[in-house]
Amino acid sequence: MKTLKLIDEHISVEDWEWAAYSTVMTMQGVASVSGTERFRQRCASLHPDHFRSLHNLWVSSIGLGTYLGDADDQTDELYALAIQEALRRGCNVLDTAINYRCQRSERVIGRTVAALVAGGALTREEVVLCTKGGYLPFDGAVPADPGRYVVDTIIAPGLARYDEIVAGCHCLAPAYLDHALRTSLSNLRAQTIDVYYLHNPEQQLDEVSRDVFMARLAAAFELLEQRVRDGVIRLYGTATWNGFRCNPHARAYLSLETLVACAEHVGGSGHHFRAIQLPYNLAMPDAYSFQNQTVDGDTMSIFQAAEHLGLSVVVSGSLLQSQLTRLPSSLEASIPGLATSAQRALQFVRSTPGVTTALVGMKQPAHVEENLALARHPSLGAEQIRHLFDRAAR
């Protein structure tokens, strides 16, 4: 980044904000090949299947998500304990978003990891920090007048115009995204975010044409490529809910081939659009079973498309917000050797070909222990996964 002086009249406000931010960072560094390999070696007692490659980083097959919970101190304390326990048991992927719990989820990850790094329990290079931008976040709690809050914090400072905000809550304007990125870096106490996702970009298609959407996406990708060059993002991608799972004729549909072509147009063949996130579980198997993507003229599933295009896939909703913690007993024979329904549901997800990491919301140490017990087990084979789908089809 640039070295800037306050007396230089030619420095833009944006550049000054980035320079000011650089003086308050807490954790230096970024997840690295050697750092994540060191984490993996420390977890050598776990099954080798547990660690996979995410664009050359070694990442755990189970990641900790931070979406659920109230925006209060008690939930922060629970997450802090869960994060420590997860890292101790071999989970090095921590996933959040700026709007989760009014920025509190980012902040508790930042405090907890920074304390562990400062205490020598691990290094920043061993942990993969992932967050998202796109939704307008509150600050610590829901304000009394959310509309006025948006005006005061987004519109009045010139971060976005009214017509750039969809549904009163979603924005991909570069100035806003840049502000959100700075805020996330501060919340996470990090010099660099390892994977930065545009959060549910298909939300934009509720109100704008596809041409406008693609122009907004290209501008966002251009910003993120610049921030990769600046060293504040390692990789970026899109975290979606409906976009990659719906019918190609649906308004919210996202073509992965088109998104990669957009990234190549902006960043060349060495672009950094390298990961996607979408929900996948026993009740929502579309990412594996629905061939709704086209790559080089061939129809395939989103998992197959991601592999073909060289992207890693992180899946959310692995337990469908705890709705899959009670499964039919008939699944015990198909997913054997495990003690609980939650473990069987999670085993299905992380074993599916094409899945790099399965995210699970965890804020109870007991749930961390239950879920990370899977790290000592081999994944199901591809044939076992196909058999489960064959049974469902009968």
C-alpha positions in Angstrom: 0.0 0.0 0.0 1.0 3.6 -0.4 2.9 5.5 2.3 0.8 8.7 2.7 1.3 12.0 4.5 -1.6 13.9 6.0 -0.2 17.2 4.7 -0.4 16.0 1.0 -3.3 17.8 -0.5 -3.5 15.3 -3.4 -4.4 12.3 -1.2 -8.0 11.2 -1.7 -10.2 10.6 1.4 -10.4 6.9 0.3 -6.5 6.6 0.2 -6.2 8.3 3.6 -8.8 5.9 5.2 -6.8 2.9 3.9 -3.5 4.5 5.2 -5.1 5.2 8.6 -6.5 1.7 8.7 -3.0 0.3 8.2 -1.8 1.8 11.4 -4.3 0.0 13.6 -4.1 -3.6 12.4 -3.6 -6.3 15.0 -2.7 -9.5 13.3 -0.1 -9.4 10.5 0.0 -12.0 7.8 -2.4 -14.2 5.9 -3.2 -17.9 5.7 -0.3 -19.5 3.9 0.7 -22.9 2.4 3.3 -23.4 5.0 1.1 -22.2 7.9 -1.9 -24.4 7.0 0.5 -27.3 6.5 1.8 -26.7 10.0 -1.7 -26.7 11.4 -2.4 -30.0 9.5 0.7 -31.6 10.9 -0.2 -30.6 14.4 -3.5 -32.5 13.8 -1.7 -35.6 12.5 -3.9 -37.8 14.7 -6.9 -36.9 12.7 -7.9 -38.8 9.5 -6.1 -37.6 6.4 -9.5 -37.1 4.7 -10.2 -34.2 7.1 -7.9 -31.7 5.3 -8.4 -30.6 1.7 -6.9 -28.1 -0.7 -8.5 -24.7 -1.1 -6.4 -23.0 -3.8 -3.2 -24.5 -2.3 -4.2 -23.9 1.4 -4.8 -26.9 3.6 -8.3 -26.4 5.1 -10.4 -28.5 7.4 -13.4 -30.4 6.0 -15.5 -28.9 8.7 -15.7 -25.1 9.2 -17.2 -23.0 12.0 -20.1 -20.7 10.9 -21.3 -17.8 13.0 -24.7 -16.8 11.5 -27.0 -17.8 14.3 -27.5 -16.2 17.7 -28.6 -13.0 19.4 -26.6 -9.8 19.1 -25.5 -9.8 22.8 -22.5 -10.4 25.0 -23.7 -13.8 26.2 -23.7 -15.1 22.6 -20.3 -13.5 22.0 -18.9 -15.5 25.0 -20.3 -18.7 23.7 -18.8 -18.2 20.2 -15.4 -17.3 21.8 -15.4 -20.6 23.6 -16.6 -22.5 20.5 -13.9 -21.0 18.3 -11.2 -21.9 20.7 -12.4 -25.5 21.0 -12.8 -25.8 17.2 -9.3 -24.6 16.5 -8.0 -27.0 19.2 -9.9 -29.9 17.6 -8.6 -29.3 14.0 -11.0 -26.8 12.4 -9.1 -23.9 10.8 -11.8 -22.4 8.7 -13.8 -19.6 10.4 -16.7 -18.2 8.4 -18.7 -15.0 9.0 -20.2 -11.9 7.4 -20.2 -8.2 8.3 -24.0 -8.3 8.9 -24.0 -11.4 11.1 -25.3 -10.5 14.5 -24.8 -6.8 13.8 -21.0 -7.2 13.2 -20.6 -9.0 16.5 -19.6 -12.3 14.8 -16.7 -10.8 13.0 -15.6 -9.0 16.2 -15.7 -12.1 18.4 -13.6 -14.0 15.8 -11.1 -11.2 15.7 -10.8 -10.9 19.4 -10.5 -14.7 19.9 -8.0 -15.4 17.2 -5.9 -12.4 18.0 -5.7 -13.5 21.6 -4.7 -17.0 20.6 -2.0 -15.7 18.3 -0.7 -13.2 20.9 -0.5 -16.1 23.4 1.4 -18.3 21.0 -1.3 -21.0 20.7 -1.2 -20.7 16.9 -0.1 -18.3 14.2 -2.2 -16.2 11.9 -0.9 -18.1 8.9 -2.6 -21.3 10.1 -6.2 -19.9 10.2 -8.4 -19.2 7.2 -10.6 -16.2 7.9 -13.6 -15.8 5.6 -16.2 -13.1 5.5 -18.7 -11.5 3.2 -19.9 -8.1 2.1 -23.0 -6.9 0.4 -25.7 -6.6 3.1 -25.8 -3.3 5.1 -24.9 -4.1 8.7 -26.0 -2.6 11.9 -23.4 -1.7 14.5 -23.6 -3.9 17.6 -27.4 -3.8 17.9 -30.5 -3.1 15.8 -31.0 0.7 15.9 -34.3 2.3 16.9 -34.7 3.7 13.4 -33.1 1.4 10.8 -34.0 3.7 7.9 -32.4 6.7 9.5 -29.3 4.6 10.3 -28.9 3.7 6.6 -29.2 7.3 5.6 -26.7 8.5 8.2 -24.1 5.7 7.6 -24.4 5.0 3.9 -26.3 7.7 1.9 -25.0 10.8 3.7 -21.3 9.9 3.6 -21.7 9.1 -0.2 -20.9 5.4 0.0 -24.0 4.6 -2.2 -27.0 6.2 -3.8 -30.5 5.1 -3.1 -30.8 3.5 -6.5 -27.7 1.3 -5.7 -29.4 -0.3 -2.7 -31.8 -3.2 -3.3 -34.6 -4.1 -0.9 -33.3 -1.5 1.5 -30.5 -3.7 2.6 -28.2 -4.9 -0.2 -25.5 -3.0 -2.1 -22.6 -3.8 -4.4 -21.5 -0.2 -5.1 -17.7 -0.2 -5.0 -17.5 2.7 -2.5 -19.8 0.9 -0.1 -18.0 -2.5 -0.6 -14.6 -0.8 0.1 -16.0 0.7 3.3 -17.4 -2.6 4.3 -14.1 -4.3 3.6 -12.2 -1.9 5.8 -14.7 -2.4 8.6 -14.4 -6.2 8.3 -10.6 -6.0 8.5 -10.9 -3.8 11.6 -13.5 -6.2 13.2 -11.4 -9.2 12.4 -8.2 -7.4 13.7 -6.6 -8.7 10.5 -4.2 -7.4 7.9 -5.6 -9.6 5.3 -8.9 -11.6 4.7 -8.2 -15.0 3.2 -11.5 -15.4 1.4 -13.9 -12.5 0.8 -17.3 -13.3 -0.7 -19.8 -11.1 -2.3 -22.9 -12.0 -0.2 -25.9 -13.2 -2.1 -25.3 -11.1 -5.2 -28.4 -12.6 -6.8 -30.4 -10.4 -4.4 -29.7 -7.5 -6.9 -31.7 -9.3 -9.6 -34.9 -8.7 -7.6 -34.8 -5.1 -8.8 -32.3 -4.6 -11.7 -31.9 -6.1 -15.1 -29.2 -8.7 -15.8 -27.2 -6.2 -17.8 -27.1 -3.8 -14.9 -26.3 -6.6 -12.5 -23.4 -7.8 -14.6 -22.0 -4.2 -14.7 -22.3 -4.0 -11.0 -20.6 -7.3 -10.6 -17.7 -6.4 -12.9 -17.2 -3.1 -10.9 -17.2 -5.1 -7.6 -14.7 -7.7 -9.1 -12.5 -4.9 -10.2 -12.4 -3.4 -6.7 -11.6 -6.9 -5.2 -8.8 -7.5 -7.7 -7.3 -4.2 -6.7 -7.6 -5.1 -3.0 -5.9 -8.4 -3.7 -3.0 -6.4 -5.2 -3.0 -4.2 -2.1 -2.6 -7.3 0.0 -5.8 -7.0 2.0 -7.6 -9.9 0.3 -6.1 -13.3 -0.7 -9.0 -14.7 -2.7 -12.6 -13.7 -3.4 -15.8 -15.4 -4.5 -19.5 -15.3 -4.2 -21.5 -16.7 -1.3 -25.0 -17.5 -2.5 -28.3 -18.9 -1.4 -30.5 -19.4 -4.5 -28.3 -18.3 -7.4 -26.4 -21.5 -8.1 -29.3 -23.8 -7.2 -32.2 -22.5 -9.2 -33.5 -23.2 -12.7 -31.5 -21.4 -15.5 -34.6 -19.6 -16.5 -35.2 -18.2 -13.0 -34.6 -14.5 -12.4 -32.1 -15.2 -9.6 -30.0 -17.7 -11.6 -26.2 -17.3 -11.7 -24.1 -19.0 -14.3 -20.7 -19.9 -12.8 -19.1 -19.9 -16.3 -20.4 -16.3 -16.8 -19.1 -15.2 -13.4 -15.6 -16.7 -14.1 -15.6 -15.0 -17.5 -16.4 -11.7 -15.8 -13.4 -12.2 -13.4 -11.2 -13.1 -16.3 -12.2 -9.9 -18.1 -11.4 -7.8 -15.1 -8.3 -9.7 -13.7 -7.0 -11.7 -16.6 -6.2 -15.4 -16.5 -4.6 -14.9 -13.1 -7.8 -13.6 -11.5 -8.5 -14.3 -7.9 -12.2 -15.4 -8.1 -11.4 -18.8 -6.7 -14.2 -19.9 -4.3 -17.9 -20.1 -4.1 -20.3 -20.9 -1.2 -23.8 -22.2 -1.4 -26.2 -24.4 0.8 -26.1 -28.1 0.5 -27.4 -30.8 2.8 -29.6 -33.9 2.9 -32.7 -31.8 2.4 -31.2 -29.5 -0.2 -29.1 -31.7 -2.5 -29.4 -29.6 -5.6 -25.8 -28.7 -5.9 -25.0 -32.4 -6.5 -28.1 -33.6 -8.2 -29.4 -30.7 -10.4 -27.6 -30.2 -13.7 -28.3 -26.5 -14.1 -24.9 -25.2 -15.2 -23.3 -25.1 -18.6 -19.5 -25.1 -19.1 -18.0 -25.2 -22.6 -21.4 -26.4 -23.9 -21.8 -29.3 -21.5 -24.5 -29.4 -18.9 -23.5 -30.3 -15.3 -24.1 -29.6 -11.6 -22.6 -26.7 -9.8 -20.1 -29.0 -8.1 -19.0 -30.3 -11.4 -18.8 -26.8 -12.9 -16.7 -25.5 -10.0 -14.3 -28.4 -10.5 -14.1 -27.8 -14.2 -13.4 -24.1 -13.8 -10.9 -24.5 -11.0 -12.9 -23.2 -8.0 -13.2 -24.5 -4.5 -16.6 -25.1 -3.0 -17.5 -24.3 0.6 -21.0 -25.3 1.6 -23.3 -23.6 4.1 -26.4 -24.9 5.9 -24.9 -28.4 6.4 -27.4 -29.2 9.2 -30.0 -26.7 7.9 -29.9 -24.7 11.1 -30.2 -27.8 13.3 -33.2 -29.2 11.4 -31.2 -32.3 10.3 -30.2 -33.4 13.8 -32.9 -36.0 13.9 -32.8 -38.3 10.9 -34.6 -41.5 10.1 -33.0 -44.6 11.6 -32.8 -46.1 8.2 -29.9 -43.8 7.4 -27.7 -45.5 10.1 -26.9 -48.4 7.7 -26.0 -46.1 4.8 -23.9 -43.7 7.0 -22.4 -46.2 9.5 -20.1 -45.9 12.5 -21.3 -42.6 13.8 -23.1 -41.8 17.1 -25.6 -39.1 16.2 -27.9 -37.9 13.4 -26.0 -34.6 13.3 -22.8 -36.5 12.6 -24.4 -38.5 9.9 -25.9 -35.4 8.2 -22.5 -33.7 8.3 -20.7 -36.8 7.1 -23.0 -36.8 4.0 -22.1 -33.2 3.2 -18.4 -33.3 3.7 -18.1 -36.6 1.8 -19.9 -35.4 -1.3 -17.4 -35.2 -4.2 -16.7 -31.5 -4.9 -17.1 -30.2 -1.4 -14.0 -28.6 0.1 -15.4 -27.5 3.5 -18.8 -28.0 5.2 -19.8 -25.1 7.4 -21.7 -25.7 10.6 -22.9 -23.1 13.0 -21.4 -23.9 16.3 -21.5 -21.9 19.5 -21.6 -24.7 22.1 -18.4 -26.5 22.9 -20.4 -29.7 23.2 -21.5 -29.3 19.6 -18.0 -28.6 18.5 -16.8 -31.8 20.1 -19.7 -33.8 18.5 -19.1 -32.4 15.0 -15.3 -32.4 15.0 -15.3 -36.0 16.2 -15.9 -36.7 12.4 -12.4 -35.5 11.8 -11.2 -38.9 13.0 -13.3 -40.8 10.5 -12.8 -41.4 6.8 -15.2 -39.7 4.4 -17.8 -41.8 2.6 -16.8 -42.9 -0.8 -18.3 -41.5 -4.0 -20.1 -44.8 -4.6 -21.8 -44.5 -1.1 -23.0 -41.0 -1.9 -24.4 -42.1 -5.3 -26.1 -45.0 -3.4 -27.8 -42.5 -1.1 -29.2 -40.6 -4.1 -30.3 -43.8 -5.8 -32.2 -44.7 -2.6 -33.9 -41.3 -2.5 -34.9 -41.6 -6.1 -36.7 -45.0 -5.5 
